[in-house]
Amino acid sequence: MASRDTRPQVVRDVRDNCITVCNMENFDPLGVHTGDSIVVAPSQTLSNEEYHMLRSAALRVVRHLGIVGECNIQYCSCVEAFSSARAEECAPGTPCTPSPWSTASSR
């Protein structure tokens, strides 16, 4: 059974505003490392229903984990019978919290 690898990019702020920036899809078969794979954005093989199911799940995951900033969630799904998808990885980016070194003191 053929599988596909899709990744919605989600951004959430401290006030719980969430957006999906894009949905990426690996062109190569599942199992090829993302760094070695061709990635297409926006995804090309998801139906509208599949896209919205993955998007809604991604927003729920990011909110549940309390991630603030950018994050992508990797899903593995069956191409032939898309009834569910399994989250393989949640990769938060750089958090949107100020670093103690981000403002220089001029004393």
Secondary structure, 3 states (H helix, E strand, C coil): CCEEEEEEEEEECCCCCEEEEEEEEECCCCCCCHHHCCEECCCCCCCHHHHHHHHHHHHHHHHHHCCCEEEEEEEEEECCCCCCEEEEEEEEEEECCCCCCCCCCCC
